């Protein structure tokens, strides 16, 4: 992340101190858990695409963990 202006108070050239990794997320849709991934080129506006669907959260989490290897 780089220095930027604060969207809430307008302070300029501030450095972020924390962030969340949101490239891959798991979302519940009805009875399934869907793994979504945003392209690296999305930058500040996520552009999620459905990668796979699973019957359990555990299966989805295992898929994400193995995809990172």
C-alpha positions as CSV (number, residue, x, y, z in Angstrom):
1,X,0.0,0.0,0.0
2,X,1.2,3.5,-0.6
3,X,0.7,7.0,0.9
4,X,-2.6,8.5,0.0
5,X,-5.3,11.0,1.2
6,X,-7.7,9.9,3.9
7,X,-11.2,9.3,2.5
8,X,-12.8,10.2,5.8
9,X,-11.1,13.3,7.1
10,X,-9.2,14.5,4.0
11,X,-5.7,14.4,5.6
12,X,-3.1,14.3,2.9
13,X,-0.2,12.0,2.3
14,X,-0.8,9.6,5.1
15,X,0.6,6.0,5.4
16,X,-1.6,3.1,6.0
17,X,-0.9,1.2,9.2
18,X,-3.1,-1.9,8.6
19,X,-4.8,-3.7,5.8
20,X,-6.9,-6.8,5.1
21,X,-6.0,-9.4,2.5
22,X,-9.1,-9.6,0.3
23,X,-7.8,-11.1,-2.9
24,X,-9.5,-14.4,-2.1
25,X,-12.8,-14.6,-0.2
26,X,-15.3,-17.3,0.6
27,X,-19.0,-16.3,0.4
28,X,-22.0,-18.4,1.5
29,X,-24.6,-18.7,-1.3
30,X,-27.5,-20.8,-0.2
31,X,-26.3,-24.3,0.7
32,X,-22.9,-23.8,-0.9
33,X,-19.7,-21.9,-0.2
34,X,-18.2,-20.1,-3.2
35,X,-14.5,-19.1,-3.5
36,X,-14.0,-15.8,-5.2
37,X,-10.8,-14.2,-6.4
38,X,-10.0,-10.7,-7.5
39,X,-7.5,-10.1,-10.2
40,X,-4.2,-8.4,-9.2
41,X,-5.0,-5.6,-11.7
42,X,-8.1,-4.7,-9.7
43,X,-6.1,-2.6,-7.2
44,X,-8.6,-0.5,-5.1
45,X,-11.8,-1.8,-6.7
46,X,-12.1,-5.6,-6.3
47,X,-13.3,-7.4,-9.4
48,X,-14.2,-10.8,-8.0
49,X,-14.7,-13.9,-10.2
50,X,-16.1,-17.2,-9.0
51,X,-13.4,-19.8,-8.9
52,X,-15.1,-22.8,-7.3
53,X,-18.1,-23.9,-5.2
54,X,-18.1,-26.3,-2.2
55,X,-20.5,-28.0,0.1
56,X,-18.7,-27.1,3.3
57,X,-16.7,-24.1,4.5
58,X,-13.9,-26.5,5.4
59,X,-13.6,-27.7,1.8
60,X,-13.5,-24.1,0.6
61,X,-10.8,-23.1,3.1
62,X,-8.7,-26.1,2.2
63,X,-9.0,-25.2,-1.5
64,X,-7.8,-21.6,-0.8
65,X,-4.9,-22.9,1.4
66,X,-3.7,-25.3,-1.3
67,X,-4.1,-22.7,-4.1
68,X,-1.6,-20.5,-2.3
69,X,1.1,-23.2,-2.4
